[in-house]
Amino acid sequence: MTAPQNPITRAIWDGALPIKFSLDAGEADAAGANTIIEPYFIEAPRCSYFPLLTSQIRKYFTDLSLQFIGDDAEIWYDVDGTPLKWHYPIGLLFDLHTGYRPDSNSPPPLPWPVTVHFKNFPADKLIRAQAIDATQDFFMSMIKEADFLRNGSTKKVMNLSKNDQVQLWDGLWSNSLLSCKVLQYLNQAILTYQCAGDYDRFWSINYRLVMNDGQVPRHIPLRIYLPDNCPVIQEPISPLNEDGKVLSLGAVLHRVLPELFPSPTTNDSSTDAAPVIHGVITSLAVPIVEASQNLCYPDNFLHIVVLLGK
């Protein structure tokens, strides 16, 4: 089945990040490395998850005759010493941990340097269940949670056939794994994932969920992320004001974070807070329902990273 044509959701689906995976130096020595271990370069879909790439990354390092004990579930990643939450989409992690603002005068930190670990899993900071099955379970739980926020129940998701539910996950997973080919760039192997029909497989099903049969949702599936390890903000946000009119993104941010967004229409120069979604500073004027339908991640949540200063 072909998904409805939407250039915005298509561009988000095709979005990718070049990442440089380097093995932790101490673990490289323990694994029997006799020479410098070259990093692994990959162009990963922004909408994917690290556990979907782990088998490829493990294979690269084991092919270098390194000896690792344990399975893929023990592998974890960090950036500048901060463990990366495997259940967050890769694009969200990049926006959150780099703090890069597209309106700055500096280039983006690409390829994104990520450190790979095969031991010493930080169970106090990460959920110890980052295998493929656990990632699928978490992803589907987010789909159901988004449905509940929109409708007060998970009926729309639960009424999907088993094949349709499987197709949602398979479309996302295939987008990370299929049509791989190795390119040569600066004498280093870069694995590039090419998207084929996975967009149609996923969005032909997901379109029915996010469009909500043309009904205004009860609440917007929304999460807001702030700097400095602040708790994630997730509140039941109604998309309508007291007069029954659809709120803008700016109006929602003004209600939730009035100190950072004192005006629902313009950014205040004293805070210069910017809402970043999929690596783009999003206009405060966009209607929140349209933002939710067009700018959500595959888990159907609108993940907004609020960045301060330029």
C-alpha positions as CSV (number, residue, x, y, z in Angstrom):
1,M,0.0,0.0,0.0
2,T,1.3,3.5,-0.9
3,A,1.3,6.2,1.8
4,P,-0.3,9.6,1.1
5,Q,2.2,12.0,-0.4
6,N,3.6,14.3,2.2
7,P,6.9,16.0,1.5
8,I,7.4,16.9,5.1
9,T,7.1,13.4,6.6
10,R,9.1,12.1,3.7
11,A,11.9,14.5,4.3
12,I,11.9,13.6,8.0
13,W,11.9,9.9,7.1
14,D,14.9,10.3,4.8
15,G,16.8,12.5,7.3
16,A,20.2,11.0,8.3
17,L,23.2,11.8,10.4
18,P,26.9,10.8,9.7
19,I,28.2,9.2,12.9
20,K,31.8,8.2,13.9
21,F,31.7,5.3,16.2
22,S,35.0,4.9,18.2
23,L,35.7,2.0,20.5
24,D,36.6,3.0,24.1
25,A,40.4,3.1,24.3
26,G,40.6,1.1,27.5
27,E,38.2,-1.6,26.2
28,A,40.2,-1.8,22.9
29,D,43.3,-2.7,24.9
30,A,41.4,-5.3,27.0
31,A,40.0,-6.8,23.8
32,G,43.4,-7.5,22.4
33,A,44.0,-4.5,20.1
34,N,47.6,-4.4,18.9
35,T,47.2,-1.3,16.7
36,I,45.1,1.8,16.6
37,I,41.4,0.8,16.0
38,E,40.0,2.9,13.2
39,P,36.5,4.2,13.9
40,Y,33.4,3.0,12.2
41,F,31.6,5.6,10.0
42,I,27.9,5.2,9.3
43,E,25.1,7.4,8.0
44,A,22.2,6.6,10.3
45,P,18.5,7.5,9.9
46,R,17.5,10.2,12.3
47,C,14.3,8.3,13.1
48,S,16.1,5.1,14.0
49,Y,17.4,3.8,17.3
50,F,21.0,2.7,18.3
51,P,20.0,-0.9,19.1
52,L,19.0,-1.3,15.4
53,L,22.6,-0.5,14.4
54,T,24.3,-2.5,17.1
55,S,24.8,-5.7,15.2
56,Q,26.5,-3.9,12.3
57,I,28.8,-2.0,14.7
58,R,29.6,-5.2,16.7
59,K,30.5,-7.0,13.4
60,Y,32.8,-4.2,12.3
61,F,34.9,-4.4,15.5
62,T,34.8,-8.2,15.8
63,D,36.0,-8.4,12.2
64,L,39.1,-6.7,13.4
65,S,39.9,-9.8,15.5
66,L,38.9,-8.1,18.7
67,Q,37.5,-10.4,21.4
68,F,34.3,-9.4,23.1
69,I,32.3,-11.2,25.8
70,G,28.5,-10.9,26.0
71,D,25.8,-10.2,23.5
72,D,24.4,-7.1,21.8
73,A,22.3,-6.2,24.9
74,E,25.5,-5.3,26.8
75,I,26.7,-2.8,24.2
76,W,26.1,0.8,25.0
77,Y,27.1,4.3,23.7
78,D,28.2,7.6,25.2
79,V,29.0,11.1,24.1
80,D,31.5,13.0,26.1
81,G,31.1,10.6,29.0
82,T,27.3,10.8,29.0
83,P,25.5,7.5,28.3
84,L,23.0,7.7,25.4
85,K,19.5,6.6,26.1
86,W,18.9,3.8,23.6
87,H,15.1,4.2,23.6
88,Y,15.4,7.8,22.3
89,P,15.5,8.3,18.5
90,I,19.0,9.0,17.2
91,G,18.0,12.4,15.8
92,L,16.6,13.5,19.2
93,L,19.8,12.4,20.9
94,F,21.9,14.4,18.5
95,D,19.8,17.6,19.0
96,L,19.8,17.1,22.8
97,H,23.4,16.3,23.4
98,T,25.1,18.5,20.8
99,G,23.0,21.6,21.6
100,Y,23.6,22.6,18.0
101,R,21.5,25.5,16.8
102,P,21.0,25.8,13.0
103,D,20.9,29.6,13.3
104,S,24.4,29.7,14.7
105,N,27.5,30.7,12.7
106,S,29.3,27.5,13.4
107,P,29.1,24.3,11.4
108,P,27.3,21.3,12.9
109,P,29.5,18.8,14.8
110,L,29.6,16.2,12.0
111,P,30.3,13.4,11.8
112,W,28.9,13.0,15.3
113,P,31.6,11.4,17.5
114,V,30.0,8.5,19.6
115,T,32.0,6.1,21.8
116,V,31.1,2.4,21.8
117,H,31.3,0.3,25.0
118,F,31.2,-3.5,25.2
119,K,31.3,-3.7,29.0
120,N,30.7,-1.8,32.3
121,F,27.0,-1.2,31.4
122,P,25.8,1.8,33.4
123,A,22.7,0.2,34.8
124,D,22.1,3.2,37.1
125,K,21.7,5.5,34.1
126,L,20.3,3.3,31.3
127,I,17.5,0.7,31.1
128,R,19.2,-2.7,30.7
129,A,17.1,-4.1,27.9
130,Q,18.4,-2.6,24.7
131,A,18.0,-5.7,22.5
132,I,16.0,-5.6,19.3
133,D,12.9,-7.1,21.0
134,A,13.0,-4.6,23.8
135,T,13.3,-1.8,21.4
136,Q,10.3,-3.0,19.5
137,D,8.3,-3.3,22.7
138,F,9.2,0.2,23.8
139,F,8.5,1.6,20.4
140,M,5.0,0.1,20.3
141,S,4.3,1.2,23.8
142,M,5.0,4.8,22.7
143,I,2.7,4.4,19.7
144,K,-0.1,3.2,22.1
145,E,0.6,6.0,24.6
146,A,0.3,8.6,21.8
147,D,-3.0,7.0,20.7
148,F,-4.2,7.2,24.3
149,L,-3.3,10.9,24.6
150,R,-5.1,11.7,21.3
151,N,-8.3,9.7,22.1
152,G,-8.4,8.7,25.7
153,S,-7.9,5.1,24.8
154,T,-5.6,2.9,22.6
155,K,-8.6,1.6,20.6
156,K,-7.2,2.8,17.2
157,V,-3.9,1.0,17.7
158,M,-5.5,-2.1,19.2
159,N,-8.0,-2.3,16.3
160,L,-5.1,-2.5,13.8
161,S,-4.6,-6.0,12.5
162,K,-1.6,-7.9,13.7
163,N,-0.1,-7.6,10.2
164,D,-0.6,-3.8,10.4
165,Q,1.1,-3.5,13.8
166,V,4.0,-5.7,12.6
167,Q,4.3,-3.5,9.4
168,L,4.7,-0.4,11.5
169,W,7.8,-1.8,13.2
170,D,9.1,-3.6,10.1
171,G,9.0,-0.4,8.1
172,L,11.1,1.4,10.7
173,W,13.6,-1.4,11.1
174,S,14.0,-1.9,7.4
175,N,14.7,1.8,7.0
176,S,17.7,1.2,9.2
177,L,19.0,-2.1,7.6
178,L,18.0,-2.6,4.0
179,S,19.8,-1.5,0.8
180,C,23.2,-1.1,2.4
181,K,26.2,-0.4,0.4
182,V,29.7,0.6,1.3
183,L,31.1,3.9,-0.1
184,Q,34.7,5.0,0.0
185,Y,35.4,8.5,1.4
186,L,38.8,9.7,2.6
187,N,40.0,6.0,2.6
188,Q,37.4,5.1,5.2
189,A,34.4,2.9,4.8
190,I,31.1,4.6,5.3
191,L,28.0,2.6,5.4
192,T,25.1,4.4,3.9
193,Y,21.5,3.3,4.4
194,Q,19.3,3.8,1.4
195,C,15.5,4.1,2.0
196,A,13.4,2.3,-0.5
197,G,9.7,1.4,0.1
198,D,10.0,1.5,3.8
199,Y,8.4,4.9,4.0
200,D,5.3,3.6,2.3
201,R,5.2,0.5,4.5
202,F,5.3,2.6,7.6
203,W,3.2,5.6,6.7
204,S,0.5,3.8,4.9
205,I,-0.4,2.5,8.4
206,N,0.7,5.3,10.6
207,Y,-1.1,8.0,8.6
208,R,-4.4,6.6,9.9
209,L,-3.2,7.0,13.5
210,V,-1.8,10.5,13.3
211,M,-4.7,11.9,11.2
212,N,-7.1,10.6,13.9
213,D,-10.0,10.2,11.4
214,G,-10.0,14.0,11.0
215,Q,-10.9,14.6,14.6
216,V,-9.1,17.1,16.8
217,P,-7.1,15.1,19.4
218,R,-7.9,15.4,23.1
219,H,-4.3,16.0,23.9
220,I,-1.1,16.4,21.8
221,P,1.5,13.6,22.2
222,L,4.3,16.0,23.2
223,R,7.6,15.8,25.1
224,I,9.8,18.8,25.8
225,Y,13.6,18.5,26.5
226,L,15.6,21.2,28.3
227,P,19.4,21.6,28.7
228,D,21.4,20.5,31.7
229,N,19.7,17.2,32.3
230,C,16.4,18.8,33.3
231,P,13.5,16.3,33.6
232,V,11.6,15.7,30.5
233,I,8.3,17.7,30.4
234,Q,5.3,15.7,29.4
235,E,1.9,17.2,30.3
236,P,-1.6,16.7,28.9
237,I,-1.7,19.5,26.4
238,S,-5.0,20.4,24.8
239,P,-4.6,21.7,21.2
240,L,-7.6,24.1,21.7
241,N,-7.9,27.4,23.5
242,E,-10.9,28.5,25.5
243,D,-12.7,29.6,22.3
244,G,-12.2,26.3,20.7
245,K,-9.5,27.5,18.3
246,V,-6.3,25.5,17.6
247,L,-3.3,26.7,19.5
248,S,0.0,27.5,17.8
249,L,3.3,25.8,18.8
250,G,4.3,29.2,20.4
251,A,1.1,29.3,22.5
252,V,1.7,25.8,23.8
253,L,5.3,26.6,24.7
254,H,4.2,29.9,26.3
255,R,1.7,27.9,28.5
256,V,4.2,25.3,29.5
257,L,7.4,27.4,29.7
258,P,6.4,31.1,30.1
259,E,9.8,32.1,31.5
260,L,11.5,30.9,28.3
261,F,8.7,31.8,25.9
262,P,7.1,35.0,27.4
263,S,5.4,35.6,24.1
264,P,3.5,33.0,22.1
265,T,4.5,34.7,18.8
266,T,8.1,35.8,19.1
267,N,11.2,34.7,20.9
268,D,12.3,36.9,23.7
269,S,15.8,38.3,23.3
270,S,16.6,37.8,26.9
271,T,16.3,34.0,26.7
272,D,16.6,33.5,23.0
273,A,15.0,30.0,23.5
274,A,14.5,28.1,20.3
275,P,12.3,25.0,19.7
276,V,14.3,22.5,17.7
277,I,12.5,19.6,16.0
278,H,14.4,17.2,13.7
279,G,17.4,19.6,13.7
280,V,15.3,22.5,12.6
281,I,14.2,25.6,14.5
282,T,10.4,25.5,14.1
283,S,8.2,28.5,13.7
284,L,6.2,29.4,16.7
285,A,3.3,30.2,14.4
286,V,2.7,26.6,13.2
287,P,-0.6,25.2,14.5
288,I,0.1,22.6,17.1
289,V,-2.1,19.9,15.5
290,E,-0.3,20.3,12.2
291,A,3.0,20.1,14.0
292,S,2.0,16.9,15.7
293,Q,0.7,15.3,12.5
294,N,3.7,16.3,10.3
295,L,6.7,16.7,12.6
296,C,6.2,13.8,14.9
297,Y,8.8,11.0,15.1
298,P,7.8,7.5,14.1
299,D,6.7,6.9,17.7
300,N,4.0,9.6,17.1
301,F,5.4,11.9,19.7
302,L,6.3,15.5,18.9
303,H,9.8,15.7,20.6
304,I,10.9,19.3,21.1
305,V,14.4,20.2,22.2
306,V,14.5,23.7,23.7
307,L,17.9,25.3,23.1
308,L,19.1,28.5,24.8
309,G,21.4,31.1,23.4
310,K,23.2,31.1,20.0
